[in-house]
Amino acid sequence: MTDTTSRALALLNLLQTHRHWPGTELAARLGVTERTVRRDVDRLRELGYRVESTPGAAGGYRLEAGSAVPPLLLNDDEAVTMAIGLRVAATQQLVGGPDVTLTALAKLEQVLPSALRQRVNALAASVQAPRIGEGPVVSPEVLGEIALATRDTERLRLRYVDGEGRESVRRVEPHALAPAGRKWFLLCWDLDRDDWRTFRVDRITVVEHTRVLFTRREITEDEIEERVLVASSWSPQKVEAAVVMELPLAEMQERFGPWWQGATAVGEDRTRWPVGGSDWREAMYGLLWIPEGVEYTVALSEPHRSELREAVGRLLRALDAPEPDDAE
């Protein structure tokens, strides 16, 4: 780095720390003449920084906001503080969009020296962020590493623990990180399963970078949103039921799309599919998605079974009754 460049960076750092600097003081701080300060200010202006100057004995320079965001210089404490703040924002969804937060976090952490990264990890672990409802704890470090790989289209090797505590190593191509409620999900192409998979980020314990790049596969925003919705819905429910439908598993998968998750074959011609929800009404809603004409049986424990039967009975009687008279 040339002396001119180093001096311009030092000048920029000074301009960012105070609202107004007298030209004489800047020259004294930098150990140059006021004429040199003017030339360095002109260099910063050419780089897109809006530096305003006022003439006279009380005149000087100040850095103003422009039409675009130029590069910022941060000292060590400022960089650590911003990284911690972005980590909290990413896990708490405090910024106007997860992609913006994660991109900013990825850019910052990518250039942090090792010593500063260790400070961020140590301090972030002691920061108690405000809780928004109940939910699992997501590692900001894991979130940041996955965000970097997603941005750079880099294959990852993940160590993942499923809902039953089984650990596995997955080789994936990360495509999208998305929040749903208090959880974060990674949508990726699983190289070993040769299919799309959605993983809960709080269950990823280790992220290994492979340095192998990949070409993004075609998937729409709607498909991403639906797959994340399916994954966020796939958890133990207060009310659970099991449906056995007269439909082969392959045909059921084709008709249900990503909502087939959890289904298993019962012989060659039938499929078992779990449904559930917070109460019997949500379980009934799942039953309504079974295709028209497909016969099925359902296992639902009491008292939910009786409650559902009573509600369906009233519905049938209402449909069989004469239409209500609109006259008052």
DRENDO-1510 file (C-alpha; in Angstrom, 1 decimal, always signed):
<recs>
REC; n; res; u; v; w
REC; 1; MET; +0.0; +0.0; +0.0 .
REC; 2; THR; +1.5; +3.4; -1.0 .
REC; 3; ASP; +1.9; +6.3; +1.4 .
REC; 4; THR; -0.7; +8.2; -0.6 .
REC; 5; THR; -3.3; +5.4; -0.2 .
REC; 6; SER; -2.4; +4.9; +3.5 .
REC; 7; ARG; -2.8; +8.6; +4.1 .
REC; 8; ALA; -6.2; +8.7; +2.3 .
REC; 9; LEU; -7.4; +5.8; +4.4 .
REC; 10; ALA; -6.2; +7.5; +7.6 .
REC; 11; LEU; -8.0; +10.7; +6.5 .
REC; 12; LEU; -11.2; +8.8; +5.8 .
REC; 13; ASN; -11.0; +7.2; +9.2 .
REC; 14; LEU; -10.7; +10.6; +10.8 .
REC; 15; LEU; -13.6; +12.0; +8.8 .
REC; 16; GLN; -15.8; +9.1; +9.9 .
REC; 17; THR; -15.2; +9.7; +13.6 .
REC; 18; HIS; -16.2; +13.3; +13.9 .
REC; 19; ARG; -18.8; +15.5; +12.3 .
REC; 20; HIS; -16.5; +18.4; +11.5 .
REC; 21; TRP; -12.7; +18.6; +11.2 .
REC; 22; PRO; -10.7; +21.9; +10.9 .
REC; 23; GLY; -8.3; +21.6; +8.0 .
REC; 24; THR; -5.4; +22.6; +10.2 .
REC; 25; GLU; -6.1; +19.9; +12.7 .
REC; 26; LEU; -6.4; +17.2; +10.0 .
REC; 27; ALA; -3.0; +18.4; +8.6 .
REC; 28; ALA; -1.5; +18.1; +12.0 .
REC; 29; ARG; -3.0; +14.7; +12.7 .
REC; 30; LEU; -1.7; +13.3; +9.4 .
REC; 31; GLY; +1.6; +15.2; +9.5 .
REC; 32; VAL; +1.2; +16.9; +6.1 .
REC; 33; THR; +0.3; +20.3; +4.8 .
REC; 34; GLU; -3.2; +21.6; +4.3 .
REC; 35; ARG; -2.6; +21.5; +0.6 .
REC; 36; THR; -1.9; +17.8; +0.8 .
REC; 37; VAL; -5.1; +17.4; +2.8 .
REC; 38; ARG; -7.1; +19.1; +0.0 .
REC; 39; ARG; -5.6; +16.7; -2.6 .
REC; 40; ASP; -6.4; +13.7; -0.4 .
REC; 41; VAL; -10.0; +15.0; +0.0 .
REC; 42; ASP; -10.2; +15.2; -3.8 .
REC; 43; ARG; -9.1; +11.5; -4.0 .
REC; 44; LEU; -11.8; +10.5; -1.6 .
REC; 45; ARG; -14.4; +12.4; -3.6 .
REC; 46; GLU; -13.3; +10.5; -6.8 .
REC; 47; LEU; -14.0; +7.2; -4.9 .
REC; 48; GLY; -17.5; +8.3; -4.2 .
REC; 49; TYR; -17.2; +9.8; -0.7 .
REC; 50; ARG; -19.1; +13.0; -0.3 .
REC; 51; VAL; -16.8; +15.3; +1.6 .
REC; 52; GLU; -18.0; +18.9; +2.0 .
REC; 53; SER; -15.6; +21.7; +2.8 .
REC; 54; THR; -16.2; +25.2; +4.2 .
REC; 55; PRO; -13.7; +28.1; +3.7 .
REC; 56; GLY; -12.3; +30.6; +6.2 .
REC; 57; ALA; -10.5; +30.4; +9.5 .
REC; 58; ALA; -13.2; +28.3; +11.1 .
REC; 59; GLY; -13.6; +26.2; +8.0 .
REC; 60; GLY; -12.9; +22.5; +7.5 .
REC; 61; TYR; -14.2; +19.3; +6.3 .
REC; 62; ARG; -17.0; +16.9; +7.0 .
REC; 63; LEU; -18.3; +13.6; +5.6 .
REC; 64; GLU; -21.8; +13.8; +4.3 .
REC; 65; ALA; -24.3; +11.1; +3.2 .
REC; 66; GLY; -24.4; +10.6; -0.5 .
REC; 67; SER; -26.6; +8.8; -3.1 .
REC; 68; ALA; -24.8; +5.5; -2.6 .
REC; 69; VAL; -23.0; +3.7; +0.3 .
REC; 70; PRO; -19.2; +3.9; -0.1 .
REC; 71; PRO; -16.9; +1.5; +1.7 .
REC; 72; LEU; -16.6; +2.1; +5.5 .
REC; 73; LEU; -13.6; +1.9; +7.7 .
REC; 74; LEU; -14.1; +0.3; +11.1 .
REC; 75; ASN; -11.7; -0.1; +14.0 .
REC; 76; ASP; -11.5; -3.4; +15.9 .
REC; 77; ASP; -14.1; -2.5; +18.5 .
REC; 78; GLU; -16.6; -1.2; +15.9 .
REC; 79; ALA; -16.2; -4.3; +13.8 .
REC; 80; VAL; -16.8; -6.6; +16.8 .
REC; 81; THR; -19.8; -4.6; +17.9 .
REC; 82; MET; -21.4; -4.7; +14.5 .
REC; 83; ALA; -20.8; -8.4; +14.0 .
REC; 84; ILE; -22.4; -9.2; +17.4 .
REC; 85; GLY; -25.4; -6.9; +16.6 .
REC; 86; LEU; -25.9; -8.6; +13.2 .
REC; 87; ARG; -25.7; -12.1; +14.8 .
REC; 88; VAL; -28.4; -11.1; +17.3 .
REC; 89; ALA; -30.5; -9.5; +14.5 .
REC; 90; ALA; -30.2; -12.7; +12.4 .
REC; 91; THR; -31.4; -15.0; +15.1 .
REC; 92; GLN; -34.1; -12.6; +16.3 .
REC; 93; GLN; -35.3; -11.4; +12.9 .
REC; 94; LEU; -35.0; -7.8; +14.0 .
REC; 95; VAL; -34.0; -6.4; +10.6 .
REC; 96; GLY; -36.3; -6.0; +7.7 .
REC; 97; GLY; -35.4; -9.3; +6.0 .
REC; 98; PRO; -33.3; -12.3; +6.8 .
REC; 99; ASP; -31.4; -12.2; +3.5 .
REC; 100; VAL; -30.2; -8.6; +4.2 .
REC; 101; THR; -29.0; -9.5; +7.7 .
REC; 102; LEU; -27.2; -12.7; +6.7 .
REC; 103; THR; -25.5; -11.0; +3.7 .
REC; 104; ALA; -24.2; -8.2; +5.8 .
REC; 105; LEU; -23.1; -10.7; +8.5 .
REC; 106; ALA; -21.4; -12.9; +5.9 .
REC; 107; LYS; -19.5; -10.0; +4.4 .
REC; 108; LEU; -18.3; -8.7; +7.7 .
REC; 109; GLU; -17.3; -12.0; +9.3 .
REC; 110; GLN; -15.5; -13.0; +6.1 .
REC; 111; VAL; -12.9; -10.3; +6.5 .
REC; 112; LEU; -12.6; -10.4; +10.3 .
REC; 113; PRO; -9.1; -11.4; +11.5 .
REC; 114; SER; -8.9; -14.6; +13.5 .
REC; 115; ALA; -8.4; -12.7; +16.8 .
REC; 116; LEU; -11.4; -10.5; +16.2 .
REC; 117; ARG; -13.6; -13.5; +15.2 .
REC; 118; GLN; -12.6; -15.1; +18.5 .
REC; 119; ARG; -13.7; -11.9; +20.3 .
REC; 120; VAL; -17.0; -12.0; +18.5 .
REC; 121; ASN; -17.6; -15.6; +19.4 .
REC; 122; ALA; -16.8; -15.0; +23.1 .
REC; 123; LEU; -18.8; -11.9; +23.4 .
REC; 124; ALA; -21.8; -13.1; +21.4 .
REC; 125; ALA; -22.1; -16.1; +23.7 .
REC; 126; SER; -22.6; -13.8; +26.7 .
REC; 127; VAL; -25.2; -11.6; +25.0 .
REC; 128; GLN; -28.7; -12.4; +26.1 .
REC; 129; ALA; -30.9; -11.5; +23.2 .
REC; 130; PRO; -34.6; -10.7; +23.8 .
REC; 131; ARG; -36.7; -13.8; +23.3 .
REC; 132; ILE; -39.6; -13.7; +20.9 .
REC; 133; GLY; -41.8; -16.6; +22.0 .
REC; 134; GLU; -40.4; -20.1; +22.5 .
REC; 135; GLY; -38.1; -21.8; +20.1 .
REC; 136; PRO; -34.7; -23.6; +19.7 .
REC; 137; VAL; -31.4; -21.7; +20.0 .
REC; 138; VAL; -29.7; -21.2; +16.7 .
REC; 139; SER; -25.9; -20.9; +16.6 .
REC; 140; PRO; -25.1; -17.5; +14.9 .
REC; 141; GLU; -21.7; -18.9; +13.9 .
REC; 142; VAL; -23.3; -21.9; +12.1 .
REC; 143; LEU; -25.8; -19.5; +10.5 .
REC; 144; GLY; -23.0; -17.2; +9.3 .
REC; 145; GLU; -21.0; -20.1; +7.8 .
REC; 146; ILE; -24.0; -21.4; +5.9 .
REC; 147; ALA; -24.8; -17.9; +4.7 .
REC; 148; LEU; -21.3; -17.6; +3.3 .
REC; 149; ALA; -21.6; -20.9; +1.5 .
REC; 150; THR; -25.1; -20.1; +0.1 .
REC; 151; ARG; -23.9; -16.8; -1.2 .
REC; 152; ASP; -20.7; -18.4; -2.8 .
REC; 153; THR; -22.5; -21.6; -4.1 .
REC; 154; GLU; -20.0; -23.8; -2.1 .
REC; 155; ARG; -20.8; -27.4; -1.2 .
REC; 156; LEU; -20.9; -28.2; +2.5 .
REC; 157; ARG; -20.5; -31.2; +4.7 .
REC; 158; LEU; -22.9; -31.0; +7.6 .
REC; 159; ARG; -23.2; -33.0; +10.8 .
REC; 160; TYR; -27.0; -33.2; +11.5 .
REC; 161; VAL; -29.0; -34.5; +14.4 .
REC; 162; ASP; -32.6; -35.4; +13.5 .
REC; 163; GLY; -35.7; -35.2; +15.7 .
REC; 164; GLU; -35.1; -38.6; +17.1 .
REC; 165; GLY; -31.5; -37.9; +18.1 .
REC; 166; ARG; -29.8; -39.8; +15.2 .
REC; 167; GLU; -26.7; -38.1; +13.9 .
REC; 168; SER; -25.6; -38.2; +10.2 .
REC; 169; VAL; -23.2; -36.5; +7.8 .
REC; 170; ARG; -24.9; -34.9; +4.8 .
REC; 171; ARG; -23.2; -33.5; +1.7 .
REC; 172; VAL; -25.3; -30.7; +0.4 .
REC; 173; GLU; -25.5; -27.7; -2.0 .
REC; 174; PRO; -27.1; -24.9; +0.1 .
REC; 175; HIS; -29.7; -22.9; -1.8 .
REC; 176; ALA; -31.6; -20.8; +0.7 .
REC; 177; LEU; -31.8; -19.9; +4.4 .
REC; 178; ALA; -35.3; -19.0; +5.6 .
REC; 179; PRO; -36.9; -18.3; +9.0 .
REC; 180; ALA; -40.3; -19.8; +10.0 .
REC; 181; GLY; -41.6; -18.9; +13.4 .
REC; 182; ARG; -38.7; -19.2; +15.8 .
REC; 183; LYS; -36.8; -21.6; +13.7 .
REC; 184; TRP; -34.3; -21.3; +10.8 .
REC; 185; PHE; -34.3; -23.7; +7.9 .
REC; 186; LEU; -31.8; -24.6; +5.2 .
REC; 187; LEU; -33.1; -25.7; +1.9 .
REC; 188; CYS; -30.5; -27.6; +0.0 .
REC; 189; TRP; -29.8; -30.3; -2.6 .
REC; 190; ASP; -28.8; -33.5; -0.8 .
REC; 191; LEU; -26.1; -35.1; -2.9 .
REC; 192; ASP; -26.4; -38.5; -1.3 .
REC; 193; ARG; -30.3; -38.6; -1.5 .
REC; 194; ASP; -30.3; -36.9; -5.0 .
REC; 195; ASP; -33.2; -34.7; -3.9 .
REC; 196; TRP; -34.2; -31.5; -2.1 .
REC; 197; ARG; -34.0; -31.6; +1.7 .
REC; 198; THR; -34.8; -29.0; +4.3 .
REC; 199; PHE; -32.8; -29.0; +7.6 .
REC; 200; ARG; -33.4; -27.2; +10.8 .
REC; 201; VAL; -30.3; -25.0; +11.4 .
REC; 202; ASP; -30.5; -25.5; +15.2 .
REC; 203; ARG; -29.9; -29.3; +14.6 .
REC; 204; ILE; -26.7; -28.7; +12.5 .
REC; 205; THR; -23.8; -29.1; +14.9 .
REC; 206; VAL; -20.8; -28.9; +12.5 .
REC; 207; VAL; -20.3; -27.1; +9.2 .
REC; 208; GLU; -17.3; -28.1; +7.0 .
REC; 209; HIS; -16.4; -26.1; +3.9 .
REC; 210; THR; -15.4; -28.2; +0.9 .
REC; 211; ARG; -14.1; -25.4; -1.3 .
REC; 212; VAL; -16.0; -27.1; -4.1 .
REC; 213; LEU; -18.4; -24.8; -6.1 .
REC; 214; PHE; -21.7; -25.9; -7.7 .
REC; 215; THR; -24.2; -24.5; -10.2 .
REC; 216; ARG; -27.5; -23.5; -8.7 .
REC; 217; ARG; -30.4; -25.8; -9.6 .
REC; 218; GLU; -33.7; -24.3; -10.8 .
REC; 219; ILE; -36.2; -23.7; -8.0 .
REC; 220; THR; -38.8; -21.0; -7.7 .
REC; 221; GLU; -39.4; -18.7; -4.7 .
REC; 222; ASP; -42.8; -20.3; -4.3 .
REC; 223; GLU; -41.3; -23.8; -4.2 .
REC; 224; ILE; -38.8; -22.7; -1.6 .
REC; 225; GLU; -41.6; -21.1; +0.5 .
REC; 226; GLU; -43.7; -24.3; +0.3 .
REC; 227; ARG; -40.8; -26.6; +1.2 .
REC; 228; VAL; -39.9; -24.5; +4.2 .
REC; 229; LEU; -43.6; -24.4; +5.3 .
REC; 230; VAL; -43.7; -28.2; +5.1 .
REC; 231; ALA; -40.6; -28.5; +7.2 .
REC; 232; SER; -41.8; -26.0; +9.8 .
REC; 233; SER; -45.1; -28.0; +10.1 .
REC; 234; TRP; -43.3; -31.3; +10.4 .
REC; 235; SER; -42.9; -31.6; +14.2 .
REC; 236; PRO; -44.7; -33.5; +17.0 .
REC; 237; GLN; -48.3; -32.2; +17.3 .
REC; 238; LYS; -50.6; -32.1; +20.3 .
REC; 239; VAL; -53.2; -34.1; +18.3 .
REC; 240; GLU; -51.8; -36.8; +16.0 .
REC; 241; ALA; -53.6; -39.1; +13.6 .
REC; 242; ALA; -52.6; -41.6; +11.0 .
REC; 243; VAL; -54.3; -42.1; +7.7 .
REC; 244; VAL; -54.0; -45.2; +5.5 .
REC; 245; MET; -55.2; -44.3; +2.0 .
REC; 246; GLU; -55.9; -46.6; -1.0 .
REC; 247; LEU; -53.1; -45.0; -3.0 .
REC; 248; PRO; -49.6; -46.4; -3.9 .
REC; 249; LEU; -46.8; -44.4; -2.3 .
REC; 250; ALA; -45.3; -43.2; -5.6 .
REC; 251; GLU; -48.7; -41.8; -6.8 .
REC; 252; MET; -49.3; -40.2; -3.4 .
REC; 253; GLN; -45.9; -38.5; -3.6 .
REC; 254; GLU; -46.8; -37.2; -7.1 .
REC; 255; ARG; -50.1; -35.8; -6.0 .
REC; 256; PHE; -49.1; -34.3; -2.6 .
REC; 257; GLY; -45.8; -32.8; -3.7 .
REC; 258; PRO; -43.5; -31.9; -0.7 .
REC; 259; TRP; -46.4; -32.5; +1.7 .
REC; 260; TRP; -45.9; -36.3; +1.3 .
REC; 261; GLN; -43.2; -36.1; +4.0 .
REC; 262; GLY; -43.6; -38.8; +6.6 .
REC; 263; ALA; -45.6; -41.1; +4.3 .
REC; 264; THR; -44.7; -44.8; +4.1 .
REC; 265; ALA; -45.8; -47.6; +1.9 .
REC; 266; VAL; -48.3; -50.2; +3.2 .
REC; 267; GLY; -47.9; -53.0; +0.7 .
REC; 268; GLU; -48.0; -52.1; -3.0 .
REC; 269; ASP; -51.3; -50.2; -3.1 .
REC; 270; ARG; -51.7; -48.3; +0.1 .
REC; 271; THR; -49.9; -45.5; +1.9 .
REC; 272; ARG; -49.8; -44.5; +5.6 .
REC; 273; TRP; -49.6; -40.7; +6.1 .
REC; 274; PRO; -49.4; -38.9; +9.5 .
REC; 275; VAL; -51.5; -35.8; +10.1 .
REC; 276; GLY; -52.1; -33.7; +13.1 .
REC; 277; GLY; -52.3; -30.3; +14.7 .
REC; 278; SER; -53.0; -28.3; +17.8 .
REC; 279; ASP; -56.5; -29.8; +18.0 .
REC; 280; TRP; -58.9; -32.1; +16.1 .
REC; 281; ARG; -59.9; -29.2; +13.7 .
REC; 282; GLU; -56.4; -29.0; +12.3 .
REC; 283; ALA; -56.2; -32.8; +12.0 .
REC; 284; MET; -59.5; -32.6; +10.0 .
REC; 285; TYR; -58.0; -30.0; +7.8 .
REC; 286; GLY; -55.3; -32.4; +6.8 .
REC; 287; LEU; -57.8; -35.1; +6.0 .
REC; 288; LEU; -59.6; -32.7; +3.5 .
REC; 289; TRP; -56.4; -32.7; +1.3 .
REC; 290; ILE; -56.8; -36.4; +0.5 .
REC; 291; PRO; -57.7; -36.5; -3.2 .
REC; 292; GLU; -61.3; -36.9; -4.3 .
REC; 293; GLY; -62.3; -40.5; -4.8 .
REC; 294; VAL; -59.5; -42.0; -2.7 .
REC; 295; GLU; -60.8; -44.2; +0.1 .
REC; 296; TYR; -59.0; -44.1; +3.5 .
REC; 297; THR; -59.2; -45.1; +7.1 .
REC; 298; VAL; -58.0; -42.9; +10.0 .
REC; 299; ALA; -56.7; -43.7; +13.5 .
REC; 300; LEU; -57.5; -40.9; +15.9 .
REC; 301; SER; -57.5; -41.2; +19.7 .
REC; 302; GLU; -60.3; -40.2; +22.0 .
REC; 303; PRO; -61.7; -37.7; +22.8 .
REC; 304; HIS; -60.6; -36.2; +19.5 .
REC; 305; ARG; -62.3; -38.9; +17.5 .
REC; 306; SER; -65.7; -38.3; +19.1 .
REC; 307; GLU; -65.3; -34.5; +18.7 .
REC; 308; LEU; -64.5; -34.9; +15.1 .
REC; 309; ARG; -67.4; -37.4; +14.5 .
REC; 310; GLU; -69.9; -34.9; +16.2 .
REC; 311; ALA; -68.6; -32.0; +14.1 .
REC; 312; VAL; -68.9; -34.0; +10.8 .
REC; 313; GLY; -72.4; -35.3; +11.8 .
REC; 314; ARG; -73.6; -31.7; +12.3 .
REC; 315; LEU; -72.0; -30.7; +9.0 .
REC; 316; LEU; -73.8; -33.5; +7.1 .
REC; 317; ARG; -77.1; -32.6; +8.7 .
REC; 318; ALA; -76.6; -29.0; +7.7 .
REC; 319; LEU; -75.9; -30.0; +4.1 .
REC; 320; ASP; -78.9; -32.3; +3.9 .
REC; 321; ALA; -81.3; -29.7; +5.4 .
REC; 322; PRO; -83.2; -27.3; +3.2 .
REC; 323; GLU; -81.4; -24.1; +2.4 .
REC; 324; PRO; -82.2; -21.3; +5.0 .
REC; 325; ASP; -84.9; -18.9; +4.1 .
REC; 326; ASP; -83.4; -15.5; +3.3 .
REC; 327; ALA; -86.7; -13.7; +4.2 .
REC; 328; GLU; -86.6; -11.9; +7.5 .
</recs>
